[in-house]
Amino acid sequence: MTTAKLTIDLKALTANWHALNRLSGCETGAVVKANAYGLGIDRVAPALAAEGAREFFVAVAEEGVALRRVLGSGPRISVFSGHMPGDADMIGQANLTPMINSVDQMIGHVETLPGHPFGIQLNTGMNRLGMDPAEWSALRDIALSQNPVMVISHLACADDPGHPMNAAQLEVFREMTAGVEVPLSLSATGGILLGKDYHFDLTRPGIGLYGGLPFIDARPVITLDLPVIQVRDVDQGDSVGYSCAWTAARPSQIATVSGGYADGLIRAMGSGATLTHEGRKLPVVGRVSMDLITVDVTDLDDTPAQLQLIGQHQSVDTIAKFAGTIGYEILTSLSARYDRVYLT
């Protein structure tokens, strides 16, 4: 087999959900937007639902429709983008719960789907989605009279526990929700780790479920093994790859493995990255190309059939650091070309 093998450990994923649920001390949902962070909602969402997750969150209504087909009629599916023009049929037919972000969305929702459940998203300082304090103050009584199912906001700097923005947003959220008698939700993974003051009635873990930072105690969820297509001898002074970006300083053996930026292994990862074989780190040499990566295996005694990029010895966040990005980008870029194997 030439395609890379992506192994997804659903037991590890659900163990991470249980761990975050214990930390939350309240209702714990699950964020499964972007096809469950690239790992597949058709397998991830049912596994979480079977373990007790009843609140699911997606980015847009189209994702919610796909998720409803997977989960059936039971769990609530909330849509962060709210009720956009043209979404009414999808929201109504799939029984989605839009998080209303503005006066215009509130009016559109009530007019097109009167009586249909909704939540409210508040802007407490991230300045991305949600009603500003002044807008909320003007709309609050009317919105609450329509019986929203929850009121939420989102932390901008929760991955940095010492950042003053965390406490500032918490104070604004408390002020904006004072006297509100519906479930409140402020925290995703990072907020859960900030402590109980940030938990309120519902938490919404995302990246921590999939084994990513800032949840340092997360169990690894994915393993990515890249097949070796060819190993060649390269003389000292010879170059490898596009633009002759790497030149051998000694006689070398170079393994070409199946995987590249078409598989979500972005070019920025470059020659600073490593793959591993039985725990031994091996440097990437030359540029990452569309389908291939070249690796220096000179110091190995035997030619391996595959090399591992992500797994026990290198986390998704390790790979992200090679590329100067974050684990979220690596996860959500994982290609459909991989041979996906689910451990249950």
Backbone hydrogen bonds, N-H to C=O, Kabsch-Sander energy under -0.5 kcal/mol:
donor,donor_aa,acceptor,acceptor_aa,energy
5,K,225,D,-2.6
6,L,4,A,-0.6
6,L,339,D,-2.1
7,T,5,K,-0.7
7,T,223,T,-3.0
8,I,6,L,-0.5
8,I,341,V,-3.0
9,D,7,T,-0.5
9,D,221,V,-3.2
10,L,8,I,-1.0
10,L,343,L,-2.1
11,K,343,L,-0.7
13,L,9,D,-2.0
14,T,10,L,-2.5
15,A,11,K,-2.0
16,N,12,A,-2.1
17,W,13,L,-1.8
18,H,14,T,-2.4
19,A,15,A,-2.3
20,L,16,N,-2.4
21,N,17,W,-2.4
22,R,18,H,-2.3
23,L,19,A,-1.7
24,S,20,L,-1.9
25,G,21,N,-1.8
27,E,201,D,-1.3
29,G,203,T,-3.0
30,A,55,E,-1.9
31,V,205,P,-2.5
32,V,30,A,-0.6
32,V,57,F,-2.4
36,A,32,V,-2.2
37,Y,33,K,-2.6
38,G,34,A,-2.1
39,L,36,A,-1.9
40,G,35,N,-2.7
43,R,40,G,-1.2
44,V,40,G,-2.8
45,A,41,I,-1.3
47,A,43,R,-1.2
48,L,44,V,-2.1
49,A,45,A,-2.7
50,A,46,P,-2.3
51,E,47,A,-0.8
51,E,48,L,-0.6
52,G,49,A,-1.3
53,A,48,L,-2.2
56,F,54,R,-0.5
56,F,76,R,-2.8
57,F,30,A,-2.1
58,V,78,S,-2.6
64,G,60,V,-1.6
65,V,61,A,-2.3
66,A,62,E,-1.9
67,L,63,E,-2.4
68,R,64,G,-2.4
69,R,65,V,-1.7
70,V,66,A,-1.1
71,L,67,L,-2.8
72,G,68,R,-2.5
74,G,71,L,-0.5
76,R,54,R,-2.4
77,I,95,N,-0.5
78,S,56,F,-3.1
78,S,76,R,-0.5
79,V,97,T,-2.2
80,F,58,V,-2.7
80,F,78,S,-0.6
81,S,59,A,-1.8
82,G,79,V,-1.4
84,M,82,G,-0.8
87,D,84,M,-2.3
91,I,87,D,-2.9
92,G,88,A,-2.8
93,Q,89,D,-2.9
94,A,90,M,-2.2
95,N,92,G,-0.7
96,L,91,I,-2.2
97,T,77,I,-2.9
99,M,79,V,-2.6
100,I,98,P,-1.0
100,I,119,G,-3.2
106,M,102,S,-2.1
107,I,103,V,-2.7
108,G,104,D,-2.6
109,H,105,Q,-2.5
110,V,106,M,-2.3
111,E,107,I,-2.3
112,T,108,G,-2.1
113,L,109,H,-2.8
116,H,113,L,-2.3
119,G,98,P,-2.9
120,I,150,M,-2.0
121,Q,100,I,-2.7
122,L,152,I,-3.0
123,N,131,M,-2.9
124,T,122,L,-0.8
128,R,129,L,-0.5
131,M,121,Q,-2.5
136,W,132,D,-2.9
137,S,133,P,-2.3
138,A,134,A,-1.8
139,L,135,E,-1.7
140,R,136,W,-2.5
143,A,139,L,-3.1
144,L,140,R,-2.9
145,S,141,D,-1.5
146,Q,142,I,-0.6
146,Q,143,A,-1.3
147,N,144,L,-1.7
149,V,118,F,-3.0
151,V,183,P,-2.2
152,I,120,I,-3.1
153,S,185,S,-1.8
155,L,186,L,-0.6
160,D,157,C,-2.1
163,H,160,D,-2.2
166,N,163,H,-1.5
167,A,163,H,-0.6
168,A,164,P,-1.9
169,Q,165,M,-2.7
170,L,166,N,-2.2
171,E,167,A,-2.1
172,V,168,A,-2.1
173,F,169,Q,-2.9
174,R,170,L,-2.3
175,E,171,E,-2.3
176,M,172,V,-2.8
177,T,173,F,-1.6
178,A,174,R,-0.5
178,A,175,E,-0.8
180,V,177,T,-2.5
185,S,151,V,-2.1
192,I,188,A,-2.2
193,L,189,T,-1.6
194,L,190,G,-0.7
194,L,191,G,-0.8
195,G,191,G,-0.5
195,G,192,I,-1.2
198,Y,195,G,-2.1
199,H,196,K,-1.6
200,F,196,K,-0.8
201,D,184,L,-1.8
202,L,184,L,-1.3
202,L,199,H,-0.7
203,T,27,E,-2.3
204,R,187,S,-3.0
209,L,206,G,-1.7
210,Y,206,G,-0.8
210,Y,207,I,-0.8
211,G,208,G,-1.0
212,G,207,I,-2.1
215,F,212,G,-1.2
216,I,214,P,-1.7
218,A,215,F,-1.8
223,T,7,T,-2.0
224,L,310,I,-2.7
225,D,5,K,-2.5
225,D,223,T,-0.5
226,L,307,L,-3.6
228,V,305,A,-2.5
229,I,227,P,-0.6
229,I,256,T,-2.9
230,Q,256,T,-1.3
232,R,254,I,-2.3
234,V,252,S,-3.2
237,G,248,A,-2.9
238,D,235,D,-2.3
240,V,246,W,-2.0
244,C,241,G,-1.6
245,A,242,Y,-1.4
246,W,240,V,-0.8
248,A,238,D,-3.0
252,S,234,V,-3.1
254,I,232,R,-2.8
255,A,253,Q,-0.5
255,A,295,V,-3.0
256,T,230,Q,-3.2
257,V,255,A,-0.6
257,V,293,I,-3.0
258,S,227,P,-2.4
259,G,257,V,-0.8
259,G,291,D,-2.8
261,Y,289,S,-1.9
262,A,290,M,-2.2
263,D,260,G,-2.0
264,G,261,Y,-1.2
265,L,260,G,-2.0
266,I,264,G,-1.3
269,M,266,I,-2.0
270,G,267,R,-1.2
272,G,269,M,-0.7
273,A,270,G,-1.3
275,L,282,L,-2.6
276,T,308,Q,-2.8
277,H,280,R,-1.9
280,R,277,H,-1.9
282,L,275,L,-3.5
284,V,273,A,-2.7
285,V,294,T,-2.8
289,S,292,L,-2.3
293,I,257,V,-1.6
294,T,285,V,-0.5
295,V,255,A,-2.8
296,D,283,P,-2.7
297,V,253,Q,-2.2
297,V,295,V,-0.8
298,T,253,Q,-0.6
300,L,297,V,-1.8
307,L,226,L,-2.5
308,Q,276,T,-2.8
309,L,224,L,-2.8
310,I,224,L,-1.1
311,G,314,Q,-3.1
319,I,315,S,-1.9
320,A,316,V,-1.8
321,K,317,D,-2.0
322,F,318,T,-1.5
323,A,319,I,-1.2
324,G,320,A,-0.5
324,G,321,K,-1.0
325,T,320,A,-2.7
329,E,326,I,-0.9
330,I,326,I,-1.3
331,L,327,G,-2.7
332,T,328,Y,-2.6
333,S,329,E,-0.8
333,S,330,I,-0.6
334,L,331,L,-1.5
335,S,263,D,-1.5
338,Y,335,S,-0.9
339,D,4,A,-3.0
340,R,338,Y,-0.9
341,V,6,L,-2.6
343,L,8,I,-2.8
344,T,342,Y,-0.5
